Amino acid sequence: MSAILSVLAVNTLVSFKLKNDPKLRGIAVKGEISDISVSLSGVMYFTLCDESASLRCVMFERSLSRLGFYPEKGMSVIAFGGIDVYQRGGVYQLNCTQLVPDGSGSDAMRLKLLKEELAAKGIFSKPKKQLPAYPRQIAVVTSPAGAAIHDIKSVVKRRFPCAVITLYPAVVQGASAPLSIKEAMHSADSSGADVIILTRGGGSNEDLSCFNTKEAVMAVYSCTTPVISAIGHEIDTTLCDLAADMRAATPTAAAELATPDIKALEREITALRSSVAGETAKRLYHAESLIAGMVSIIKAYSPGNRLEALKKDALYSRSVLPGLLLSRLSKLEAEALGYTRTLKSLNPYNVLSRGYAIIERRDGIVADSSLLKTDDSIKIRMRDGFVHAVITDNGDKD
């Protein structure tokens, strides 16, 4: 006989079985909301039904707070979660962790998860690069057959015709689009362009889905060149838009963001010229006023008085200067005579007139007899000349 179980034990056992059944974990259930209520604690209770059955569902406050819409009765939705048992009532239910309106369904869920993954890696929060003020090279990544490239060329030609546009063809719809966009973005980034415009015209969510792929987003994120994303229409926002340095609603708006308006530049230049001319005239007037004031000051002094003062100075200099020059000259002559006497008294050759002689050798004057050896050649300098001699004997000193 089997063991007798309590009601709670049975419900607990069933709950364990259901929670651990891989077929009942991470499931997506499509149905229509037949009734819905939210408790004071923030828990939402609702029932999904189709033409054949119904399923009770519960969504707790943490998951409910992340919903991007307000569920209502009669709305067709897709609920994500796992099957469990409400043990007190013995009723199985879907513990719903995510709810999306039917129509976007699992694609919307995948997009949300990818967005959260990329956001966690900082793909959307990196510092945005500044767009160049006057781009010379504009790279456009788009379909060569679409209207986007023609719109951009038309706007650039009108606004900033000196910019050169280079098209980097890419498939912008379908399964091959993500890889094509990645390769085209890499080529554009390596080209030396000043700015890149990634664009296509409008389209359905399915048409634009390639711009919500990891390949395309990372291609935009990895660019060292500033990127403008212009995908779809104003109401459409893709993950590539979030990763780009700037988003434009349309290809036309992207071209306007990328280029200055040459007519506006011409108006600015004209205004600057006018400002410079006005400032120049103002400074010239100030200089003329300053010169006029200086002339007035000069005229205020009498030229006659100035000439008279100069004349007196000249006469005084004429009377005093000769005496000063003679006095200075006499002083210099006396100083020169004194220097001459001093030099003569210090001249070693003056002693020769008193009978002395100077003995020289090749290496200079001999001051000590001990420096001489027998057979040394010497030169004896006297008052009126010199004679050569050879040492025959170097005796001791007296």
Secondary structure, 3 states (H helix, E strand, C coil): CCCCCCHHHHHHHHHHHHHCCHHHCCEEEEEEEEEEEECCCCCEEEEEECCCCEEEEEECHHHHCCCCCCCCCCCEEEEEEEEEEECCCCEEEEEEEEEEECCCHHHHHHHHHHHHHHHHCCCCCCCCCCCCCCCCEEEEEECCCCHHHHHHHHHHHHHCCCCEEEEEECCCCCCCHHHHHHHHHHHHHCCCCCEEEEEECCCCCCCCHHHHCHHHHHHHHCCCCCEEEEECCCCCCCHHHHHCCEECCCHHHHHHHHCCCHHHHHHHHHHHHHHHHHHHHHHHHHHHHHHHHHHHHHHHCCHHHHHHHHHHHHHHHHHHHHHHHHHHHHHHHHHHHHHHHHHHHHCHHHHHHHCCCEEEECCEECCCHHHCCCCCEEEEEECCEEEEEECCCCCCCC
